[in-house]
């Protein structure tokens, strides 16, 4: 049962991204900006920092692949980037103290990496006709704001849950 909890939570967040886009979209905020929720990636960052970096990498590859299949036309971008970002968060965890401020900085860096890499690949294959300025103003900045707010809201509940799960796993082993 314990092995199912994290994938189940990630799956619920995966579905939550789609529901958020359908219900909340940019029109609710009264702008033509594109708000892209990356709830699964933010949770993967928290898993990598507070629980287990290997688990974050494996789950990142799996859910990145699901994201590519379900949402995108180019397979592999999110699968690679989710796994890569989870790996980088594991390295950062060993170098930096884990607190809200550092987690926010890592989340902002991760979103910037993911969105910029995706923009670059889509521009390269001709799927995006946005200029860099349009991308930065209408997609990247609103996405950063949305996901930063999400990390601030979910940081303490997820921190507590992940530490509890880590403690339970240590007691079982």
N, C-alpha and C positions, 0 to 999 in steps of 0.2 A: 504493500500500500504506500509506503514512504517513497518508493521510486516513481510513483505515478503523480505525486503532488506537484512537483515542479513542471513537468510537461503539461499537466492539466491547467495550472495557473497560466503558463505561457500560451496555451491554446485559447483560454478565455480572453487574454489580452490581445491575441491575434484577431479574434472575432470582434473584440471591443474596438479595435482600430477601424474596422469596416463600419461598425455601427456609429462610431463617432463621426466619420466622414459623411454618412448618410443623414444623420440627425443634426449635426452642428455645422458642417461646412463653412465656407468663407462668408456666405451671405448672412449668417447669424451675427457675425462680427461687423457687418455693415461695410464690407470692403470687397475688392476684387482680388485680394491676396489669396495665395494658396497655402492653407494650413495642413501640413502632413503629419499625422500622429505616428510616432515611432515607439509605441508603448512596449512592444516586444523587445526592441533594442535597448530601451532604457532599463527594462527588467533584467535583460542579459548583463548589462553593466553592473547592476546591483548584485546579481548572482555571482559574477566574477569577482567583485570586490569583497562581498560579505559571506559567501558560501564556498564555492569551489570553482576555480577557474577552468578546470577540465570540463566540468559539467556545463559551464557557460559556453565553451567552445563547441562541444558536441551539440548542445541545444541550439546554438547560433547557426550552425551549418544546417541542421534539420529545419528550423523555422525560417531561415533565409531561403532555403529551397522551396518551402511551402509558399512563402511570400512571392518568389519569382513565378511559380506556377499559377498562383491565384490572381496576382495583381499586374504582372508585367509581361512584356513581349520578349524581353531578352533574358534568357535563363542563365543564372549563375552570378549575376552582379550582387544581389543581396546575400546569396549563399556564401560567396567569398567574403564579402565585407562584414557580415555579421560574425562569421568565424574569426576573421582577422581582428576586428574591433574587440571581440571577447578576449582574444589572445593578448592584445596590447593592454587591455585593462588588467589582465593578470600580471603583466610586467610592471605596470604603473602601481598596482597594489603593493608590490614588494618595495618600491622606491618611495612612495608617498604615504602619508598618514591618511587613513580613511575617515573623512568627516563630510559633512554636507557640502561645504565649500569646494573641497577637492572633487567630490562626486559631481557637483554641478559643472565644474570646469571640464572634467573628463566627458561628461554627457554632451556638453556644447562642442567639444573637440570631435567627439564621435559622430554627432549629427552632421557637423561640417564636413568631415571626411566622407561619410556615406553620401550625402546629398551632392557634394562636389564631384565625387567619383562617378555617381550615377549620371549626373549632368554631362560629364565629360564623355562617358561611354555612349549615352543617347545622342549627343551631338556628333560623335564620331561616326555612328552608324546611320545618322540622318533621321532619327526619331524625334529630335528636339530642334525647334527653330528659334528658341529663345536666345537673346544675347546674354552675355555674362551679367550685365547690369540689370536686365529684367529678371534674370534668375535670382540674383542676389536680393533684389528689392521685393519681388513678388512671391518668391518661394522660400529662399533660404532663411531670411530674417524672421518671417512669420512662423516658420517651422521651428526655428531655434527658440523663439519666445514660447510657443505652445508646449514644446517638450521640456523646457526649463521649468515651467509652471507645473507640469506633470511630475517631474522629479521631485520638486519641492513638496508637493502634496503626498506623493507615495513613498518618500524616503524613509520616514520613521516607521510606518506600518510594515514595509517590506524589510527594513533593517531588522526589526524585532522578529518577524517571521523567519527570516533566513538564519539568524543567529540561533533561534530555537530549533530549527531543523538541523543545523550543524551540531548543536549540543546533543540532540537525540541520536544522530548518526554516530557520534563519538562514544556515546554510552552503549550503543548496540555492538559496536566493533570491539 
